[in-house]
Amino acid sequence: MTARTIEQLKSEYEQLNERKIQAQTQLSEAEKQLASAQAEAEKEFGTSDVKELTEKLEQMEAENEKRRSEYQTLLDKISGDLAEVEKATAEGKKADA
């Protein structure tokens, strides 16, 4: 290992100290963002617990899938009913001709 001069060591210390300050600033900003996200989750969902939020998300996804399925079934029925009406109309026109 090569011996470094006092100036080199001071420069290295200053660089490390600057990185430390940047890391502390980033940590502080991340903590603020986390607190803000937790407060928003508490307000909107009544909890900021990750496990509870995950369960709520799963419940919401299941409910959305149920509603989507019901909607699809309804649209399929409407489409089928419409096809029957169109078929009856077409047959009626043929009978009139």
N, C-alpha and C positions, 0 to 999 in steps of 0.2 A: 504494500500500500504506500502510495506516494504521500509524503508530508505536504500539507497545504500551508500556505502562509496565513497570517492573521487576517489579511485583507480578503483572501479567498473564503476563509471560514465566516467572516462577517457577511460577505456577499451571499454565501449559502444560507446563513441564518436569516438574512433579510428576505430571501426568496421563500424559504420555508415559512417564515412568519406571515408573509403576504398570502401564501397558499392557505395557511391556517385561518387567517381573517376571511378570505373568500369562502372557505368551507363553513365557517361559523355563520357568515351572512346567508349562504345557501340553506343551511340548516334552519336558521331563523325564519326565512321565507317559506320553507317547506312546512315548518310547524304552524305558521300563520294560515297557509293554504289548507292544511289538515284541519285546523280548528274551524275554519270557515266551512269546509265540506261537512264536518261533523254537525255543525250548527244547522246547516241547510238540510241534512238528512234528518236531524231531530225534528225540525219544523215540518218537513214534508211527509216523513214516514213514521215519526214518533220514536225513532231510535237511531243511534249511530253505530250500533253494534254490527260488525261485519257479518256474523253468523245470522243474526235476525234479518238483516237486509238481504242476505242471500236467500233466506227462506221466503221473504216477502216477494223477491224477484221471481222465484220459482212458482209461487202461487199466482202472481200476476201473469206469468207466461202461460201457465196452465189455464187460467181463466180466458186469456186471449185466444188460446187454441180452441177452447170450447166454443167461444163466441164465433170464431172464424168458421168452425165446423158447422155450427147451427146456421150461419149465414149462407154457407155453401149449399147446405141441404135445402134451405128456403129458395135460393136462386135456382137450384136444379129442379125443384118442384114447379116453380113459376115457368121455367123454360119448358118443362114437360107439358104443363097445362096449355101454354101458348102453342106448342107444336100440335096438341090435340085440337085446339080451336082452329088453327090454320088448316089442319087436315080436314076437319068437318066443313070448314068454309069452302075448301077446294072441292070436296065431294058434293057439297050443295050446289056449287056452280056447275058441276058436271051433270047433275040430275036435272037442273033447269035447262040445260042446253039441248 
